[in-house]
Amino acid sequence: MLIAKVIGTTVATIKDEKLAGRKLLVVRPTDEFGNPSGKPYVAIDTVDAGIGDLVLTCAGSSARQTALTKDTPVDAVIMAIIDTLEVEGQITFQKSP
């Protein structure tokens, strides 16, 4: 799993039929403090995340293990929205209400 921040959306009107109705979001990997640490990529959203959310993603064959992505042609999936991130006893991220 990777920590990432949702930074945008993707619209694709022509796509594989198994992706119809699925939200595609642009995410950027972050470190444990929410600082950008990698190149952006597109992930299928399974948890109704939005721009600015800190999320957990997985990639590769693991991305096809959720109920919504089983047997679909995806390489990355958003599977959780982070509420709190604690590292070595210190809260490094707290989602605002």
N, C-alpha and C positions, 0 to 999 in steps of 0.2 A: 504494500500500500504506500501511496505517496500523499503528502500534504500539498494541496494546491489552492490557488485563489481563482474564483471565477472572474474573468476580465472581459468577457464579451459573449456574443451569440453568433451562431452560424445558421444561415438559411440555405437549404438545398431543395429546390422543388422537384428535381429529377434525381431519384435515388433508389436503392434496392427496396423492394416492396416490404421487406421485414423491418425497415427503418421508418416506414410511414407512421406519422403521429408521434414520433420520438423527438424530444428537444435536444438539440446539439449545442453545447456550450464550449467556449474557448476558455481553457484554464492554463494557469502558469504555475509550475512547481514553486514551492516556497521552502524556506528553512523552518525550524521550530519556532521562530519568532514572527513568521509571516512575511519575511523579506524575500523578494524574488530570487530564485536560484537556478533557473533553467529557461529553456525555450517553451513558448506557448504551444499547446496542442488541443485538439478537439476531442471531447468526451461526450458520450451519451449520458443524459441526466435521468436517473431513476428515482430521485428523491425530491424533485421540484426545487432545486437550488436556484439561486439568482445571482446577478452581478454583485460582487463584493463579498460573497460568502466564502469562507474557508471550508474546504471539503476534503474528503478522503477519496482517492481514486485508485484504481488498479488497472493494469494493462496486460496485453497479451492474452493468452488463453484464460487467465483468471477473469478477464472482463466479460467473458461469455458464461459465467457461472451464476449470474443473478436470474431471478424468475423472468425479468423483462428482457434480458439479453441472450437467453439460451438459444443456441443455434442461429444467431444473427452475425452478420459480418462486421463486428466491432473490434477495435483494438484497445479502447480506453472507455472506462465507465466511472461515473460519479456515483458512489454507493452510500455516502454519509455526509451530512452537514455537521461540521464541528461546532459544538457549543462552548466547550472549554478545552484548552490545551495546557497541560501542566508538565513541565520538564524539570527534573531534579528538585522537586518540591516547590518550584516557582511557577505561578500561572503566567504563561507567556501570551495567551490569547483568551479573551472572554467575549463571547458574542453579546452585542447589545440587545436589550429586549425590544 
